[in-house]
């Protein structure tokens, strides 16, 4: 029997870590994590005789369409999908596409979210059949066995499923008592070279050291998944696995995965002692509580290759720590950080802001403590009421939760308004804290000193881009579900009007159009395609606006592949960022040729294909940039497909083809331009970088840079004339 295990594809280019309690975008860590639970699960099933494939769609760039092709080719009978709260709506699409391909495929989902809210999850997906509640490995194994042997599912402990009579909850599955019996993860099924540390770019993998946490922190949902009682793997088993991974895959860097890797001093000390003796040369990081370390332990950890420890300090006042039930003191933090630095181990501080009962003054005290402790790195999270946590129940009971959109339940965003702080205030404070920490010249210099190779410079820059784009993203864009949603287009319109820098760019683009329109006689028919969020009528009042969606303020609604104009009726077609959303460029240009008068023009502004533009699109932009793509791509809706390299493909790579296919269309101009302004404006997704009054100065700098536009231009203006 074939089993496909997946980390589902991304939605809106947001890659989420789905590993136990960690449910946040990958940029928060500056890297992707190898799917440890999926790899362990794959090993268990393979050992049980199943044919297993594992796809980390999120990290490997596999779209839902790509996953559908994998399902079609592999033909699994069971699909197992990992989930998280912020990605749950996208995760559930796996069940839908499985049923589209083969209704006989059984789908089973696992994760904290579906464990905490099974009824709600089933209600959100008519195609979902089964949920593995809690610790998933043996529930999934027994489920697969039952499916293979055609046994009733009511005997599978830990399984929740739908029947014609409602939802059935089987007997709860006991936790795995002996974690040593779990096999080594099936890393051979994973692209392990795709998981690399920030800055150094060294490949790394996760190693399980234990599960379960006895502490009552109210913001944490880990207990829902792995229980409260600590269960530890033996030092012998852990070090032996690390040695095998090092020898088989050449991996020398590890992340110890546990709710608290220093939960028992004897275990971590023995692990370090054995690593120093038996597996020299490995490097590793772990997390821990500030009240559980001592100088002797830290020295041994350093000797064994530990180079960083992450401490959850959470807050800078005893009051808020008490509200969280964290059960640590400020003095514990100060002592732990000092001892860790003395041992030569770097320190990451984990902080939560916006917890119910916390005031702005409390957060300022936390900021002061962060500065005093002088961490090497920090992670600052908004307080998120994840389902499965005590905080979720309390926030829901008190009416604090302001959003029902699960995509907002990630630690870059606040979804709770408390009597002391609004969600917006919390996010603004968090952003200031991050900026103040990472833009400190001392931190920048210290980080740059770690770079040893030229390649690491680009990797560091890419990491910085991904990290800061997380908090630079406009919160309101989280509401965009896709380009087929008219609300998204109206939100884009609103963003353009509210951002003077961005509106000035569009005005300049429209003035380019106006100059061309001025060469045509009065009464000429000017048509803008894809008017959506624009405002061309403010500059060219006589223009006819159009879009594929019914939108207020837009004159005509039609598809660009079937336009309602007579032959040779239009004088000029204008469009900004439209061509790369057209599903069939050949049909599109045939329609333009048909509708255009002899002597008429097509004027488009599209993304350029310069080194600078490629870098920006591949690191910042949510739409794909595929220079190897074709003119025709399968499309799933009005505007959901895009390839921002399409203009380059047609007018540079395939220029001979274009001239042959459309001999009556003469290319008059191909001009790269605008290298800086759009980036500084933040576009439609990010915050504006510079004040609006700098617009003309930046435009002047662009004029000076114009000889380099072939390398740095962000946009390409295409002017085409229909010859007589």
C-alpha positions as CSV (number, residue, x, y, z in Angstrom):
1,X,0.0,0.0,0.0
2,X,1.3,3.5,-0.9
3,X,1.3,6.3,1.6
4,X,2.1,9.9,0.8
5,X,3.2,12.2,3.7
6,X,3.2,15.9,3.1
7,X,3.9,19.3,4.6
8,X,1.3,21.1,2.5
9,X,2.1,23.9,0.0
10,X,2.2,27.5,1.0
11,X,-0.6,30.0,0.7
12,X,0.2,33.6,-0.3
13,X,3.9,32.8,-0.2
14,X,3.8,32.4,3.7
15,X,5.9,29.4,4.6
16,X,4.9,28.0,8.0
17,X,7.0,25.8,10.3
18,X,4.8,22.9,11.4
19,X,6.6,21.0,14.2
20,X,4.7,20.3,17.4
21,X,4.2,23.6,19.3
22,X,6.1,25.7,16.7
23,X,3.6,27.2,14.3
24,X,5.1,30.3,12.8
25,X,6.5,31.5,9.5
26,X,9.9,30.2,8.6
27,X,11.3,33.7,8.3
28,X,11.0,34.1,12.1
29,X,13.8,31.6,12.4
30,X,15.6,32.8,9.3
31,X,15.5,29.3,7.9
32,X,13.4,26.2,7.2
33,X,13.2,23.2,9.5
34,X,13.5,19.7,8.3
35,X,10.2,17.9,9.0
36,X,11.3,15.7,11.9
37,X,7.9,14.3,12.8
38,X,7.1,13.5,9.2
39,X,10.5,11.7,8.7
40,X,10.0,9.6,11.9
41,X,6.5,8.7,10.7
42,X,7.8,7.7,7.3
43,X,10.4,5.5,8.9
44,X,7.7,3.8,11.0
45,X,5.4,3.1,8.1
46,X,8.3,2.0,5.8
47,X,9.4,-0.5,8.5
48,X,5.8,-1.8,8.6
49,X,5.9,-2.6,4.9
50,X,4.3,0.4,3.4
51,X,5.7,2.2,0.3
52,X,6.2,5.7,1.5
53,X,6.8,9.1,-0.2
54,X,7.5,12.3,1.8
55,X,7.1,15.7,0.3
56,X,7.9,19.0,2.1
57,X,6.0,21.1,-0.3
58,X,6.5,24.3,1.7
59,X,10.3,24.1,1.6
60,X,10.7,22.5,-1.8
61,X,8.4,25.0,-3.6
62,X,5.8,22.5,-4.6
63,X,2.5,24.2,-5.3
64,X,-1.0,22.7,-4.9
65,X,-1.0,22.0,-8.7
66,X,2.4,20.3,-8.3
67,X,1.1,18.3,-5.4
68,X,-1.8,17.2,-7.5
69,X,0.6,15.9,-10.2
70,X,2.6,14.0,-7.5
71,X,-0.7,12.4,-6.3
72,X,-1.6,11.5,-9.9
73,X,1.8,9.9,-10.5
74,X,2.4,8.2,-7.2
75,X,-1.2,7.1,-6.8
76,X,-1.3,6.8,-2.9
77,X,-4.1,5.1,-1.1
78,X,-3.4,7.2,2.0
79,X,-2.3,10.8,2.4
80,X,-1.0,12.1,5.7
81,X,-0.9,15.9,6.1
82,X,0.8,18.0,8.8
83,X,-1.1,21.1,10.0
84,X,-0.8,24.2,12.0
85,X,-3.2,26.9,13.1
86,X,-2.0,29.7,10.8
87,X,-1.9,27.4,7.8
88,X,-4.9,25.3,8.4
89,X,-7.1,26.7,5.7
90,X,-4.5,26.0,3.1
91,X,-3.6,22.6,4.7
92,X,-7.2,21.5,4.3
93,X,-6.9,21.9,0.5
94,X,-4.8,18.8,0.5
95,X,-7.9,16.8,1.3
96,X,-9.8,18.5,-1.5
97,X,-7.2,17.9,-4.2
98,X,-6.8,14.3,-3.1
99,X,-10.5,13.7,-3.6
100,X,-10.4,15.5,-7.0
101,X,-7.8,13.0,-8.1
102,X,-9.2,9.9,-6.5
103,X,-12.2,9.7,-4.2
104,X,-10.9,6.4,-2.8
105,X,-7.8,8.1,-1.2
106,X,-8.0,8.3,2.6
107,X,-6.8,11.5,4.1
108,X,-5.6,11.8,7.7
109,X,-4.5,15.1,9.3
110,X,-2.5,15.7,12.5
111,X,-1.2,18.6,14.6
112,X,-2.2,20.7,17.6
113,X,-4.9,22.6,15.8
114,X,-6.9,19.6,14.6
115,X,-6.3,17.9,18.0
116,X,-7.7,20.9,19.8
117,X,-10.6,21.7,17.4
118,X,-11.6,18.6,15.5
119,X,-15.3,19.5,15.1
120,X,-14.4,22.9,13.7
121,X,-11.8,21.4,11.4
122,X,-14.3,18.8,10.0
123,X,-16.8,21.6,9.5
124,X,-14.3,23.7,7.4
125,X,-13.5,20.8,5.1
126,X,-16.1,18.4,3.7
127,X,-13.3,16.3,2.1
128,X,-11.4,15.6,5.4
129,X,-12.1,12.2,6.8
130,X,-9.7,11.4,9.6
131,X,-7.8,13.2,12.4
132,X,-4.9,11.7,14.4
133,X,-5.5,13.3,17.8
134,X,-2.4,14.1,19.9
135,X,1.0,12.3,19.5
136,X,0.5,11.1,15.9
137,X,3.1,8.4,15.0
138,X,1.4,5.2,16.3
139,X,-2.1,6.5,15.6
140,X,-1.2,7.0,11.9
141,X,0.6,3.6,11.8
142,X,-2.4,1.8,13.2
143,X,-4.8,3.7,10.9
144,X,-2.7,2.6,7.9
145,X,-2.6,-1.0,9.1
146,X,-6.4,-0.9,9.4
147,X,-6.8,0.5,5.9
148,X,-4.4,-2.1,4.5
149,X,-6.1,-5.0,6.2
150,X,-9.6,-3.6,5.7
151,X,-10.3,-3.6,9.4
152,X,-12.8,-1.3,11.2
153,X,-11.5,2.1,12.2
154,X,-13.2,2.1,15.6
155,X,-10.3,0.1,17.1
156,X,-7.7,2.7,16.2
157,X,-6.8,4.6,19.4
158,X,-6.4,8.3,19.0
159,X,-8.5,8.5,15.8
160,X,-11.3,10.9,15.2
161,X,-13.4,10.5,12.1
162,X,-16.6,11.3,10.3
163,X,-19.4,8.9,9.6
164,X,-22.9,9.4,8.2
165,X,-24.1,9.7,11.8
166,X,-21.6,12.4,13.0
167,X,-18.1,12.6,14.4
168,X,-16.7,9.6,16.2
169,X,-13.9,9.9,18.8
170,X,-12.1,6.6,19.5
171,X,-10.4,5.8,22.7
172,X,-7.6,8.2,23.5
173,X,-4.2,6.9,22.7
174,X,-1.6,6.6,25.5
175,X,1.6,8.6,25.0
176,X,4.6,6.7,23.8
177,X,6.4,5.7,27.0
178,X,9.7,4.7,25.5
179,X,10.8,7.2,22.9
180,X,13.9,5.1,22.2
181,X,11.7,2.7,20.3
182,X,11.1,5.3,17.6
183,X,13.3,4.7,14.5
184,X,15.8,7.1,13.0
185,X,14.0,9.6,10.8
186,X,13.8,8.7,7.2
187,X,16.0,11.6,6.0
188,X,16.7,9.8,2.8
189,X,13.2,10.7,1.7
190,X,13.9,14.4,2.3
191,X,15.9,17.0,0.4
192,X,18.2,17.5,3.4
193,X,20.4,20.0,1.7
194,X,17.5,22.4,1.6
195,X,17.6,23.1,5.3
196,X,20.5,25.5,6.2
197,X,21.5,27.6,9.1
198,X,21.2,31.4,8.8
199,X,24.3,33.3,7.8
200,X,26.7,30.3,7.8
201,X,24.5,28.3,5.3
202,X,25.6,25.0,6.8
203,X,23.0,22.2,6.4
204,X,21.4,21.0,9.6
205,X,18.8,18.6,10.9
206,X,16.6,18.1,14.0
207,X,17.2,15.4,16.5
208,X,14.5,14.4,19.0
209,X,15.6,14.5,22.7
210,X,12.3,14.4,24.5
211,X,8.6,15.2,24.7
212,X,6.3,16.6,27.3
213,X,6.6,19.6,29.6
214,X,5.3,19.8,33.2
215,X,5.2,23.6,33.4
216,X,1.9,25.5,33.4
217,X,2.7,28.3,30.9
218,X,-0.7,29.5,29.7
219,X,0.4,30.7,26.3
220,X,1.8,27.2,25.2
221,X,-0.3,24.5,23.5
222,X,2.4,21.8,23.6
223,X,0.6,19.9,26.4
224,X,-2.3,19.3,24.1
225,X,0.0,17.3,21.8
226,X,2.7,15.7,23.9
227,X,1.2,15.8,27.4
228,X,2.6,17.3,30.6
229,X,4.9,14.5,31.7
230,X,8.5,14.6,30.4
231,X,9.6,11.6,28.4
232,X,13.2,11.6,27.5
233,X,15.3,9.6,25.0
234,X,18.4,8.1,26.3
235,X,21.7,9.8,25.8
236,X,23.0,6.6,24.1
237,X,20.2,6.6,21.5
238,X,20.5,10.3,20.8
239,X,24.3,10.3,20.3
240,X,24.2,7.1,18.2
241,X,21.6,8.7,15.9
242,X,23.7,11.9,15.5
243,X,26.7,9.8,14.7
244,X,24.8,7.8,12.0
245,X,23.4,11.0,10.5
246,X,26.9,12.5,10.4
247,X,28.4,9.5,8.7
248,X,25.6,8.8,6.3
249,X,24.6,12.3,5.2
250,X,27.6,14.4,6.2
251,X,25.5,16.6,8.5
252,X,27.4,18.1,11.4
253,X,24.9,20.7,12.7
254,X,21.8,19.8,14.8
255,X,18.9,21.4,16.5
256,X,17.8,19.5,19.7
257,X,14.1,19.3,19.4
258,X,12.1,19.2,22.7
259,X,9.8,21.3,24.7
260,X,12.8,21.8,27.0
261,X,16.1,20.3,26.1
262,X,17.5,20.9,29.5
263,X,14.6,19.5,31.4
264,X,16.8,17.0,33.2
265,X,20.4,17.9,34.0
266,X,21.7,14.3,34.0
267,X,20.3,13.6,30.5
268,X,21.8,16.7,28.8
269,X,25.1,16.3,30.7
270,X,25.4,12.7,29.5
271,X,24.5,13.7,26.0
272,X,27.2,16.3,26.0
273,X,29.8,14.0,27.5
274,X,29.1,11.3,25.0
275,X,29.1,13.7,22.0
276,X,32.5,15.1,23.1
277,X,33.9,11.6,23.3
278,X,32.2,9.7,20.5
279,X,30.9,12.2,17.9
280,X,33.5,15.0,17.8
281,X,33.1,17.9,15.4
282,X,29.3,18.3,15.6
283,X,27.7,21.6,16.5
284,X,24.3,22.0,18.0
285,X,21.8,24.3,19.5
286,X,19.0,23.8,22.0
287,X,16.4,25.5,24.2
288,X,16.2,25.6,27.9
289,X,14.7,27.2,31.0
290,X,16.8,29.8,32.8
291,X,16.3,28.2,36.2
292,X,17.8,24.8,35.1
293,X,21.5,25.4,34.2
294,X,24.8,25.7,36.0
295,X,28.3,26.5,35.1
296,X,29.6,22.9,35.1
297,X,26.8,21.8,32.7
298,X,27.4,24.8,30.4
299,X,31.1,24.0,30.2
300,X,30.4,20.4,29.2
301,X,27.8,21.5,26.6
302,X,30.3,23.9,25.1
303,X,33.0,21.2,24.9
304,X,30.5,19.0,23.1
305,X,29.7,21.5,20.4
306,X,26.8,23.5,21.7
307,X,27.1,27.0,20.3
308,X,23.7,28.5,21.1
309,X,20.9,28.2,23.7
310,X,17.5,29.8,23.4
311,X,15.9,30.9,26.7
312,X,12.3,31.8,27.0
313,X,12.4,34.9,29.1
314,X,9.0,35.9,27.8
315,X,8.6,39.2,29.8
316,X,10.6,41.7,31.8
317,X,8.4,42.1,34.9
318,X,7.5,39.7,37.6
319,X,3.9,40.7,37.3
320,X,3.5,39.5,33.7
321,X,5.6,36.4,34.3
322,X,3.1,35.5,37.0
323,X,0.2,36.1,34.7
324,X,1.8,33.7,32.2
325,X,2.5,31.2,35.0
326,X,6.0,31.0,33.7
327,X,7.4,30.3,37.2
328,X,10.8,32.0,36.7
329,X,12.3,35.2,38.1
330,X,14.3,38.1,36.6
331,X,17.3,37.1,38.6
332,X,17.2,33.6,37.0
333,X,17.4,35.2,33.6
334,X,20.3,37.5,34.5
335,X,22.2,34.6,36.0
336,X,21.6,32.1,33.1
337,X,22.6,34.6,30.4
338,X,25.7,35.6,32.3
339,X,26.8,32.0,32.8
340,X,26.0,31.0,29.3
341,X,28.1,33.9,27.8
342,X,30.9,33.1,30.2
343,X,30.9,29.5,28.8
344,X,31.3,31.0,25.3
345,X,27.8,29.9,24.2
346,X,25.6,32.4,22.3
347,X,22.2,33.3,23.6
348,X,18.9,33.8,22.0
349,X,16.1,35.4,24.0
350,X,12.5,34.6,23.3
351,X,10.0,37.3,24.3
352,X,6.2,37.6,24.2
353,X,4.4,41.0,24.0
354,X,0.7,41.8,24.4
355,X,-0.2,39.2,27.0
356,X,-3.6,39.9,28.6
357,X,-3.0,42.1,31.7
358,X,0.3,43.4,30.2
359,X,0.5,47.2,29.9
360,X,2.6,49.4,27.6
361,X,4.8,50.2,30.6
362,X,5.3,46.5,31.2
363,X,6.6,46.0,27.7
364,X,8.9,49.0,28.1
365,X,10.4,47.2,31.1
366,X,10.8,44.1,28.9
367,X,12.6,46.2,26.3
368,X,15.0,47.5,29.0
369,X,15.7,44.0,30.2
370,X,16.4,42.8,26.7
371,X,18.9,45.6,26.3
372,X,20.5,44.9,29.7
373,X,20.8,41.1,29.0
374,X,22.5,41.9,25.6
375,X,21.3,38.7,23.8
376,X,23.1,37.7,20.6
377,X,19.7,37.2,19.0
378,X,16.1,37.7,19.9
379,X,12.7,36.4,18.9
380,X,9.9,38.7,19.8
381,X,6.4,37.2,19.4
382,X,2.9,38.7,19.7
383,X,0.9,36.8,22.3
384,X,-1.2,34.5,20.2
385,X,-4.1,32.4,21.7
386,X,-3.4,29.2,19.9
387,X,-6.2,26.6,20.2
388,X,-5.1,24.0,22.8
389,X,-3.5,26.6,25.1
390,X,-5.1,27.9,28.3
391,X,-4.7,31.4,26.8
392,X,-7.1,30.5,24.0
393,X,-9.9,29.6,26.3
394,X,-9.4,32.6,28.5
395,X,-9.1,35.0,25.6
396,X,-12.2,33.6,24.0
397,X,-14.2,33.7,27.3
398,X,-13.3,37.4,27.8
399,X,-14.0,38.4,24.3
400,X,-10.4,39.5,23.6
401,X,-10.1,37.7,20.2
402,X,-10.7,40.2,17.4
403,X,-10.1,38.0,14.3
404,X,-11.6,34.7,13.2
405,X,-9.1,34.3,10.4
406,X,-6.8,31.5,11.4
407,X,-4.1,32.9,9.1
408,X,-3.7,35.7,11.5
409,X,-2.9,33.3,14.4
410,X,0.8,33.5,14.0
411,X,3.3,35.3,16.2
412,X,4.0,38.1,13.8
413,X,0.4,39.3,14.4
414,X,-1.7,40.1,17.4
415,X,-5.3,39.0,17.3
416,X,-6.3,40.1,20.8
417,X,-7.5,43.4,22.1
418,X,-7.1,43.7,25.9
419,X,-8.3,46.5,28.2
420,X,-4.7,47.8,28.2
421,X,-3.4,47.3,24.6
422,X,-5.0,46.9,21.2
423,X,-3.7,44.4,18.7
424,X,-2.4,47.3,16.5
425,X,-0.4,48.8,19.4
426,X,1.1,45.4,20.2
427,X,2.3,44.9,16.7
428,X,3.8,48.4,16.5
429,X,5.7,47.9,19.8
430,X,7.0,44.6,18.6
431,X,8.3,46.0,15.4
432,X,10.1,48.8,17.2
433,X,11.7,46.3,19.5
434,X,12.9,44.2,16.6
435,X,14.3,47.2,14.7
436,X,16.0,48.6,17.8
437,X,17.7,45.3,18.5
438,X,18.8,44.2,15.0
439,X,19.6,47.6,13.6
440,X,22.0,48.3,16.4
441,X,25.4,48.8,14.7
442,X,27.1,46.6,17.3
443,X,24.8,43.7,16.4
444,X,25.2,44.2,12.7
445,X,29.0,44.3,13.0
446,X,29.0,41.2,15.3
447,X,26.9,39.3,12.8
448,X,29.0,40.3,9.8
449,X,32.1,39.1,11.6
450,X,30.8,35.6,11.3
451,X,30.8,35.6,7.6
452,X,33.8,33.6,6.2
453,X,33.0,33.1,2.5
454,X,31.7,35.4,-0.3
455,X,28.7,33.2,-0.8
456,X,27.7,33.7,2.8
457,X,27.3,37.5,2.1
458,X,24.4,36.8,-0.3
459,X,22.9,34.2,2.0
460,X,23.1,36.7,4.9
461,X,21.4,39.3,2.8
462,X,18.7,36.9,1.7
463,X,18.2,36.0,5.4
464,X,17.9,39.6,6.4
465,X,15.4,40.2,3.6
466,X,13.2,37.3,4.7
467,X,13.4,38.1,8.3
468,X,12.6,41.8,8.1
469,X,9.9,41.3,5.4
470,X,8.0,39.4,8.1
471,X,7.4,42.5,10.2
472,X,7.5,44.9,7.3
473,X,4.5,43.3,5.7
474,X,1.3,45.3,5.9
475,X,-1.1,43.6,8.4
476,X,-4.1,44.3,6.2
477,X,-2.7,42.2,3.4
478,X,-3.2,39.1,5.5
479,X,-6.9,39.5,4.6
480,X,-6.2,38.9,0.9
481,X,-7.3,35.5,-0.1
482,X,-6.3,35.7,-3.7
483,X,-6.6,37.8,-6.8
484,X,-10.0,36.2,-7.7
485,X,-11.5,38.0,-4.7
486,X,-12.8,41.5,-5.4
487,X,-12.0,42.4,-1.8
488,X,-8.3,42.0,-2.6
489,X,-8.5,44.4,-5.6
490,X,-10.4,46.9,-3.5
491,X,-7.8,46.6,-0.7
492,X,-5.1,47.2,-3.3
493,X,-6.9,50.4,-4.4
494,X,-7.2,51.6,-0.8
495,X,-3.5,50.9,-0.2
496,X,-2.4,52.9,-3.3
497,X,-4.5,55.9,-2.2
498,X,-3.2,55.8,1.4
499,X,0.5,55.5,0.4
500,X,1.6,58.8,-1.2
501,X,4.9,57.4,-2.4
502,X,3.1,54.5,-4.2
503,X,0.4,56.7,-5.6
504,X,3.0,59.1,-7.0
505,X,4.6,56.1,-8.9
506,X,1.2,55.2,-10.4
507,X,0.7,58.8,-11.3
508,X,4.1,58.9,-13.1
509,X,3.2,55.7,-15.0
510,X,-0.2,57.2,-16.0
511,X,1.6,60.3,-17.2
512,X,3.6,58.1,-19.5
513,X,0.3,56.9,-20.9
514,X,-1.1,60.4,-21.1
515,X,1.9,61.5,-23.2
516,X,1.1,58.7,-25.7
517,X,-2.6,59.4,-25.6
518,X,-1.9,63.1,-26.5
519,X,-0.6,61.9,-30.0
520,X,-4.1,60.6,-30.9
521,X,-7.0,62.8,-32.1
522,X,-9.9,63.8,-29.9
523,X,-12.5,61.1,-29.5
524,X,-10.0,58.3,-29.7
525,X,-10.9,55.1,-27.7
526,X,-8.4,54.5,-24.9
527,X,-8.9,51.3,-22.9
528,X,-7.2,50.3,-19.7
529,X,-7.2,46.6,-19.1
530,X,-7.0,45.4,-15.5
531,X,-8.0,48.7,-14.0
532,X,-8.8,47.1,-10.6
533,X,-7.0,49.2,-8.0
534,X,-5.8,52.0,-10.3
535,X,-7.0,55.5,-11.0
536,X,-6.3,56.2,-14.7
537,X,-9.3,58.5,-15.0
538,X,-7.7,61.0,-12.7
539,X,-5.0,61.5,-15.4
540,X,-6.8,60.4,-18.6
541,X,-10.5,61.1,-17.9
542,X,-11.7,59.8,-21.2
543,X,-10.2,56.4,-20.7
544,X,-12.5,53.4,-20.5
545,X,-11.6,51.3,-17.5
546,X,-12.1,47.5,-17.4
547,X,-11.4,44.4,-15.2
548,X,-12.2,40.7,-15.2
549,X,-14.0,41.3,-11.9
550,X,-17.1,43.3,-11.2
551,X,-15.8,46.3,-9.3
552,X,-17.2,49.7,-8.3
553,X,-15.9,52.5,-10.4
554,X,-14.8,50.3,-13.3
555,X,-16.6,50.8,-16.6
556,X,-16.5,47.4,-18.2
557,X,-16.2,43.8,-17.0
558,X,-14.7,41.2,-19.4
559,X,-11.9,38.7,-20.0
560,X,-8.9,40.0,-21.8
561,X,-9.0,36.8,-23.9
562,X,-12.5,37.7,-25.2
563,X,-13.0,41.4,-25.4
564,X,-16.3,43.1,-26.4
565,X,-14.9,45.4,-29.0
566,X,-15.4,45.4,-32.7
567,X,-12.6,44.8,-35.1
568,X,-10.2,47.7,-35.4
569,X,-12.3,49.8,-32.8
570,X,-9.7,50.7,-30.1
571,X,-6.9,53.3,-30.5
572,X,-4.8,52.4,-27.5
573,X,-4.7,49.6,-24.8
574,X,-3.0,50.6,-21.6
575,X,-2.1,48.2,-18.8
576,X,0.0,48.1,-15.6
577,X,1.1,44.7,-14.3
578,X,-1.6,42.8,-16.3
579,X,0.3,40.8,-19.0
580,X,1.9,38.5,-16.4
581,X,-1.6,37.5,-15.1
582,X,-2.9,36.5,-18.6
583,X,-3.2,32.7,-18.8
584,X,-2.7,32.5,-22.6
585,X,-0.6,35.3,-24.0
586,X,-1.0,34.1,-27.6
587,X,-4.8,34.4,-27.5
588,X,-4.4,37.7,-25.7
589,X,-2.3,39.2,-28.4
590,X,-4.6,37.9,-31.1
591,X,-7.5,39.7,-29.4
592,X,-5.4,42.9,-29.1
593,X,-4.5,42.7,-32.8
594,X,-8.2,42.2,-33.7
595,X,-9.5,45.1,-31.6
596,X,-6.8,47.6,-32.4
597,X,-7.0,50.1,-35.3
598,X,-4.1,50.3,-37.7
599,X,-1.7,52.8,-36.2
600,X,-3.1,52.0,-32.7
601,X,-0.8,51.1,-29.8
602,X,-0.4,48.7,-26.9
603,X,1.4,50.2,-23.9
604,X,2.3,48.0,-21.0
605,X,4.3,48.4,-17.8
606,X,5.5,45.0,-16.5
607,X,8.2,43.6,-14.2
608,X,11.6,43.7,-15.7
609,X,14.1,40.8,-15.8
610,X,17.2,42.5,-14.4
611,X,19.5,41.0,-11.7
612,X,18.0,43.5,-9.2
613,X,14.4,42.8,-10.2
614,X,15.0,39.0,-10.1
615,X,16.4,39.3,-6.6
616,X,13.5,41.4,-5.3
617,X,10.8,39.3,-6.9
618,X,12.3,36.0,-5.7
619,X,12.7,37.2,-2.1
620,X,9.9,39.7,-1.5
621,X,7.2,39.1,-4.0
622,X,4.3,36.7,-3.6
623,X,4.1,35.9,-7.3
624,X,6.4,33.5,-9.1
625,X,9.2,34.6,-11.3
626,X,10.0,31.8,-13.8
627,X,12.2,32.8,-16.7
628,X,11.9,29.2,-18.1
629,X,8.1,29.4,-18.3
630,X,6.0,29.4,-21.5
631,X,3.3,31.6,-22.9
632,X,0.4,29.3,-21.8
633,X,-0.1,28.1,-18.3
634,X,-3.0,26.3,-16.7
635,X,-5.1,28.7,-14.7
636,X,-7.3,28.4,-11.6
637,X,-9.6,31.4,-11.7
638,X,-9.7,35.0,-12.9
639,X,-6.3,36.2,-11.8
640,X,-4.8,33.6,-9.6
641,X,-2.0,32.6,-12.0
642,X,1.0,34.8,-12.6
643,X,4.5,34.7,-13.9
644,X,6.3,38.0,-13.4
645,X,8.9,37.0,-16.0
646,X,6.3,36.7,-18.8
647,X,7.1,40.1,-20.5
648,X,10.8,39.2,-20.7
649,X,9.9,35.7,-22.0
650,X,7.8,37.1,-24.8
651,X,9.8,40.2,-25.8
652,X,13.3,39.1,-25.2
653,X,13.7,35.3,-25.1
654,X,10.9,34.6,-27.6
655,X,11.1,37.8,-29.6
656,X,11.5,36.0,-33.0
657,X,8.4,33.9,-32.2
658,X,6.4,37.1,-31.3
659,X,7.4,38.7,-34.6
660,X,6.5,35.6,-36.6
661,X,3.1,35.1,-34.8
662,X,2.2,38.8,-34.9
663,X,3.8,40.4,-37.9
664,X,1.4,43.4,-37.7
665,X,2.6,44.3,-34.2
666,X,5.7,46.3,-34.3
667,X,7.7,46.7,-31.1
668,X,8.6,50.4,-30.7
669,X,10.1,50.5,-27.3
670,X,11.5,48.2,-24.5
671,X,12.7,50.4,-21.6
672,X,13.8,49.3,-18.2
673,X,13.2,51.9,-15.4
674,X,12.3,52.7,-11.8
675,X,14.9,50.7,-9.8
676,X,14.2,52.3,-6.4
677,X,10.9,54.0,-5.9
678,X,8.7,50.9,-5.9
679,X,10.9,49.2,-3.3
680,X,10.9,52.2,-1.1
681,X,7.2,52.6,-1.4
682,X,6.7,49.1,0.0
683,X,4.4,48.3,-3.0
684,X,1.1,46.7,-2.2
685,X,2.3,44.4,0.5
686,X,4.9,46.2,2.7
687,X,5.4,49.3,4.7
688,X,6.8,52.4,3.1
689,X,10.6,52.7,3.9
690,X,11.2,56.5,3.5
691,X,9.0,59.5,4.2
692,X,6.9,60.7,1.3
693,X,8.7,64.0,1.0
694,X,11.8,62.1,-0.3
695,X,10.0,61.0,-3.5
696,X,11.5,63.6,-5.8
697,X,15.0,63.1,-4.4
698,X,14.7,59.3,-5.0
699,X,13.4,60.0,-8.5
700,X,16.4,62.2,-9.1
701,X,18.8,59.4,-7.9
702,X,17.0,57.1,-10.4
703,X,17.8,59.5,-13.2
704,X,21.5,59.4,-12.3
705,X,21.2,55.6,-12.3
706,X,19.4,55.4,-15.6
707,X,22.5,54.2,-17.5
708,X,22.4,51.1,-15.3
709,X,18.7,50.3,-15.8
710,X,19.6,47.2,-17.7
711,X,20.9,45.8,-14.5
712,X,18.8,47.5,-11.8
713,X,15.5,48.5,-13.5
714,X,12.5,47.1,-11.7
715,X,9.9,47.8,-14.4
716,X,9.8,47.4,-18.2
717,X,7.7,49.6,-20.5
718,X,6.6,48.0,-23.7
719,X,5.2,50.1,-26.5
720,X,3.8,48.3,-29.6
721,X,2.2,49.7,-32.7
722,X,-0.2,47.9,-35.1
723,X,1.3,48.7,-38.5
724,X,-1.0,49.6,-41.4
